[in-house]
Amino acid sequence: LLLIDIAATFGTSVGVTGQIRTTSATVAVVIALLMAGLSVRFKHKHLLIVGLAFIVVSALGSGLAPNYAAILVFYSLTGVGMSMANPMSQSILGEYLPLDRRASTMGWMLGASASAYLIGAPVFAYISGVGGWRWAFLGFVLPMAALSLTFAAYGLPRPRMEEGGGNGSVVAAFRAVFTTASAAACLLGNLMINASWSTHLSYSSSMLRQRFTVSTGFASMSTIVGATCFIVGSVWSGRLVSRFGRKRLTVLLAAPAGLLLLVAYNLGYLPLVLVMSWLGALFNGMLYSATSSLALEQLPRFRGTMMSISAATGSLGSAIGTAFGGWILVNYYYPQVGWFMGAISLVAVLIYHFFSRDPTGKQ
């Protein structure tokens, strides 16, 4: 939403400024791989708390960044924090909940994450209009991150079972993830899906503002509707898993999730662009919930390792998507960005269909 404003402050293009997300995602890949080993040796709750602390530092540093290089560094700490917090929060589901409740809870968890866009878009637009984009970090992201850190440290009850913090073999955990065909397929499919959706998240508001000359407020309202659709999709998908199964639902959703974005970026009529974009958010919300639930059940013994490596591939996908999307914008324009998102989503369909399986037995 604020890429154009940040670019104007530091005298860079939107495509170049968008690379702060690329850097953050690239750093997240490295940290998530490190987390895959740490999750075997350390308790998941403790790793979650450390990750949230990094997000607090990132918000403070980004809001105070004096130049582009500084925000590039501080924003990358968001990647560090998210690569720790996301997989550990998902892994903790296996410690707190039985199998029949995990899919629906995963949907609610992803929906809650998307609510950050729902709440953040109007807040960002208002705060940036009053005090500039810096206060969007300092006045919203920072206090919310600090609140999350406090809750994780003092609000989580004792789990049914506690994973991590033992003397498990890190080598055995990595071997299990990469030598299990279905687990590896889930990782590769996750990379493709994240590349598509992260591209849309990075450039959708800029696309509306540059192609249709809408205001920041209008773009933020579109983001609100899109986030609402994503939340509804995430929660709804959790219920659909019990009916269709994790794998089948993933395969059914992957193609329309990407093709709707392809259409949105290639239409020239604003109302249809908005509808296609919002439908794309709905399907991607359902897809993220289904794929996360599928990955969570691949290797119960090494759940923390699996979800950490899944976070790494997701971050790598985000880096690829944002970087390639920025390159496309520099050399072409938004319609070609749409074709990129549609193509990699179709590749994800093939990967999940032919190589993944649902370990819970419902294919």
C-alpha positions in Angstrom: 0.0 0.0 0.0 2.8 2.4 0.9 5.5 1.4 -1.7 4.9 4.6 -3.7 5.3 6.8 -0.6 8.4 5.0 0.6 9.9 5.2 -2.9 9.2 9.0 -3.0 10.9 9.5 0.4 14.1 7.7 -0.7 14.1 8.6 -4.4 13.7 5.1 -5.7 11.3 3.5 -8.1 8.4 1.3 -7.0 10.0 -1.8 -8.5 13.2 -1.1 -6.6 11.4 -0.2 -3.3 9.5 -3.5 -3.6 12.8 -5.3 -3.1 12.6 -4.6 0.6 10.1 -7.5 0.6 12.4 -9.5 -1.6 15.3 -9.0 0.9 13.1 -9.9 3.8 11.9 -13.0 2.1 15.4 -14.1 1.2 16.6 -13.7 4.8 13.6 -15.6 5.9 14.6 -18.6 3.8 18.0 -18.8 5.6 16.5 -18.4 9.0 13.7 -20.8 8.4 16.2 -23.5 7.4 18.1 -22.8 10.6 14.8 -23.1 12.5 14.2 -26.5 11.0 17.1 -27.7 13.1 16.5 -25.5 16.1 12.9 -26.8 16.4 14.3 -30.3 17.2 16.4 -29.0 20.1 14.4 -26.1 21.5 10.8 -25.7 22.7 8.5 -24.3 20.1 7.0 -21.8 22.4 10.4 -20.3 23.2 11.3 -20.0 19.5 7.9 -18.3 18.9 8.7 -15.7 21.5 12.1 -14.9 20.0 10.6 -14.5 16.6 8.1 -12.0 17.8 10.9 -10.0 19.4 12.6 -9.7 16.1 9.4 -8.3 14.6 9.2 -5.7 17.3 12.8 -4.5 16.5 12.0 -4.6 12.7 9.0 -2.3 13.2 10.9 0.2 15.2 13.9 0.3 12.9 11.8 0.5 9.7 9.9 3.5 11.1 13.1 5.3 12.0 15.1 4.3 8.9 17.1 7.4 7.6 17.6 5.9 4.1 16.8 3.1 1.7 19.7 0.9 2.9 18.5 1.2 6.5 14.9 0.2 5.8 16.2 -2.6 3.6 18.2 -4.0 6.7 15.5 -3.4 9.3 12.6 -4.6 7.2 14.6 -7.8 6.6 14.3 -8.5 10.3 10.6 -9.0 9.7 11.6 -12.0 7.6 13.7 -13.3 10.5 10.8 -12.9 12.9 8.1 -14.3 10.6 10.2 -17.3 9.7 10.4 -18.2 13.4 6.9 -17.2 14.5 4.8 -18.6 11.7 6.1 -22.3 11.6 6.2 -22.5 15.4 2.7 -21.1 15.8 1.5 -23.8 13.3 3.5 -26.5 14.9 2.1 -25.7 18.3 -1.3 -26.7 16.9 -0.1 -30.3 17.0 0.8 -29.9 20.7 -2.5 -28.3 21.7 -5.2 -29.9 19.5 -6.4 -33.3 18.3 -6.4 -34.1 14.6 -10.1 -33.4 14.0 -9.7 -29.8 15.2 -6.5 -28.8 13.5 -7.7 -28.0 10.1 -10.5 -25.6 11.3 -8.1 -24.0 13.7 -5.5 -23.6 11.0 -8.1 -21.8 9.0 -8.9 -19.4 11.8 -5.2 -18.8 12.4 -4.5 -17.9 8.8 -7.7 -15.8 8.8 -6.4 -13.9 11.9 -3.1 -13.2 10.1 -5.0 -11.8 7.1 -7.0 -9.6 9.4 -3.8 -7.6 9.7 -4.5 -6.4 6.2 -8.1 -5.8 7.0 -7.3 -3.6 10.0 -3.9 -2.3 8.8 -5.1 -1.0 5.4 -7.3 1.8 6.7 -5.0 2.5 9.6 -2.0 2.7 7.3 -3.9 5.0 4.9 -5.1 7.3 7.8 -1.8 7.4 9.6 0.3 7.9 6.5 -2.1 10.7 5.5 -1.6 12.4 8.8 2.0 11.7 9.8 3.6 10.0 6.8 4.4 6.3 6.2 6.9 6.1 9.1 4.1 6.3 11.6 2.3 3.4 10.1 5.2 1.3 11.4 5.7 3.2 14.7 2.0 3.8 15.6 0.5 0.5 14.5 2.9 -2.3 13.6 5.2 -1.7 16.6 2.4 -1.8 19.4 0.7 -4.8 17.7 3.9 -6.7 17.6 4.7 -5.9 21.2 1.2 -7.0 22.2 1.6 -10.4 20.4 5.0 -10.9 22.1 3.4 -10.3 25.6 0.6 -12.7 24.9 2.9 -15.5 23.6 5.2 -15.1 26.6 2.5 -15.0 29.3 -0.8 -16.1 27.8 -0.3 -19.5 26.3 -1.5 -22.4 28.5 0.4 -25.7 29.0 0.0 -27.9 25.8 -1.3 -31.5 25.7 2.1 -32.6 24.5 5.3 -30.6 24.1 7.5 -31.1 21.0 11.1 -29.8 20.7 13.5 -29.2 23.4 14.9 -32.7 23.4 17.9 -34.6 21.9 16.3 -35.5 18.6 18.5 -36.0 15.6 18.6 -32.9 13.3 20.0 -35.0 10.5 17.2 -37.5 10.8 14.7 -34.7 10.7 16.1 -33.2 7.5 16.4 -36.6 5.9 12.8 -37.5 6.6 11.6 -34.2 5.1 13.6 -34.4 1.9 13.4 -38.1 1.2 9.6 -38.4 1.6 8.1 -37.7 -1.8 4.9 -36.2 -0.6 6.6 -33.9 1.9 8.9 -32.7 -0.8 6.0 -32.1 -3.2 4.2 -30.1 -0.5 7.3 -27.9 -0.1 7.7 -27.3 -3.9 4.0 -26.6 -4.3 4.1 -24.2 -1.4 6.9 -22.3 -3.1 4.9 -21.9 -6.3 1.8 -20.7 -4.4 3.7 -18.2 -2.3 5.4 -16.8 -5.4 2.0 -16.1 -7.0 0.2 -14.7 -3.9 3.2 -12.6 -2.7 3.5 -11.0 -6.1 -0.1 -9.9 -5.8 0.3 -8.6 -2.3 3.4 -6.6 -3.3 2.0 -4.9 -6.4 -1.8 -5.0 -6.3 -2.3 -1.6 -4.7 0.4 0.0 -6.9 -1.4 -1.6 -9.9 -4.6 0.1 -9.0 -3.0 3.4 -8.4 -0.9 3.4 -11.5 -3.2 1.8 -14.1 -6.5 3.4 -12.9 -5.1 6.5 -11.0 -7.1 5.7 -7.9 -6.3 7.3 -4.5 -4.4 5.7 -1.7 -7.7 5.6 0.3 -9.4 3.7 -2.6 -6.6 1.2 -2.9 -6.7 0.7 0.9 -10.5 0.0 0.7 -9.8 -2.6 -2.0 -7.2 -4.2 0.3 -9.8 -4.3 3.0 -12.3 -6.2 0.9 -9.5 -8.5 -0.4 -8.4 -9.3 3.2 -12.0 -10.0 4.2 -12.3 -12.4 1.3 -9.1 -14.1 2.3 -10.3 -14.4 5.9 -13.6 -15.9 4.8 -11.8 -18.3 2.5 -9.3 -19.4 5.2 -12.1 -20.1 7.8 -14.3 -21.8 5.2 -11.5 -24.0 3.9 -11.0 -25.4 7.4 -14.5 -26.8 7.3 -14.2 -28.1 3.7 -11.1 -30.1 4.6 -13.3 -32.6 6.5 -15.5 -33.1 3.4 -13.0 -33.2 0.6 -9.7 -34.0 2.3 -6.5 -32.0 2.4 -5.0 -33.0 -0.9 -8.2 -33.0 -3.0 -9.1 -29.5 -1.8 -5.6 -28.2 -2.5 -5.7 -29.5 -6.1 -9.2 -28.1 -6.7 -8.3 -24.6 -5.4 -4.8 -24.0 -6.9 -5.8 -23.4 -10.5 -8.6 -20.8 -9.9 -6.5 -19.1 -7.2 -3.9 -18.2 -9.8 -6.1 -17.8 -12.9 -8.3 -15.2 -11.2 -5.3 -13.0 -10.5 -4.2 -13.5 -14.1 -7.5 -12.1 -15.3 -7.5 -9.3 -12.8 -4.2 -8.0 -14.0 -5.2 -8.2 -17.7 -8.6 -6.5 -17.6 -9.0 -2.8 -18.4 -12.3 -2.2 -16.6 -11.9 -1.3 -13.0 -15.0 -2.9 -11.5 -14.2 -6.3 -13.1 -10.5 -5.9 -12.0 -11.7 -5.5 -8.4 -14.1 -8.4 -8.5 -11.5 -10.8 -10.0 -8.9 -9.6 -7.5 -11.3 -10.2 -4.5 -12.3 -13.6 -5.8 -8.6 -14.4 -6.2 -8.2 -13.5 -2.5 -11.1 -15.7 -1.5 -9.6 -18.7 -3.3 -6.1 -18.0 -2.1 -7.4 -17.9 1.5 -9.0 -21.3 1.0 -5.8 -22.6 -0.7 -3.4 -21.4 2.0 -5.5 -23.1 4.7 -5.7 -26.4 2.8 -1.9 -26.5 1.9 -0.9 -25.6 5.4 -3.1 -28.4 6.9 -1.7 -30.8 4.3 1.9 -29.9 5.2 1.2 -30.1 9.0 0.3 -33.8 8.8 3.1 -35.0 6.6 5.6 -35.9 9.3 4.1 -35.8 12.8 7.4 -36.9 14.4 9.2 -33.9 12.8 6.4 -31.4 12.6 8.5 -28.4 13.6 11.1 -29.2 11.0 8.6 -29.8 8.3 6.8 -26.5 9.0 10.0 -24.6 9.3 11.2 -25.8 5.9 7.8 -25.1 4.5 8.2 -21.6 5.8 11.6 -21.5 4.1 10.2 -22.6 0.7 7.3 -20.1 1.2 9.7 -17.3 1.8 11.8 -18.4 -1.2 8.7 -18.3 -3.2 7.9 -14.8 -1.9 11.4 -13.7 -2.8 11.1 -15.2 -6.3 7.6 -13.7 -6.9 8.4 -10.2 -5.7 11.8 -10.1 -7.5 10.5 -11.4 -10.7 7.4 -9.3 -10.5 9.6 -6.2 -10.0 11.7 -7.2 -13.0 8.6 -7.6 -15.1 7.4 -4.2 -14.0 10.7 -2.6 -15.0 10.7 -4.2 -18.4 7.0 -4.8 -19.2 3.9 -3.9 -17.2 1.2 -5.3 -15.0 -0.6 -7.7 -17.5 2.6 -9.7 -17.8 2.8 -9.9 -14.0 -0.7 -11.5 -14.1 0.5 -14.1 -16.6 3.4 -15.0 -14.3 1.1 -15.6 -11.4 -1.3 -17.7 -13.5 1.5 -19.9 -14.9 3.2 -20.8 -11.7 -0.2 -21.6 -10.1 -0.9 -24.2 -12.8 2.6 -25.8 -12.1 1.5 -26.1 -8.4 -1.6 -28.0 -9.4 0.5 -30.6 -11.3 2.9 -31.0 -8.4 0.2 -31.5 -5.7 -1.9 -33.8 -7.9 0.8 -36.2 -9.0 3.2 -36.3 -6.0 1.5 -35.4 -2.8 -0.7 -37.5 -0.5 -2.8 -37.0 2.6 -1.3 -39.0 5.5 -4.6 -38.9 7.4 -6.1 -41.2 4.8 -8.6 -38.9 3.1 -7.3 -38.2 -0.4 
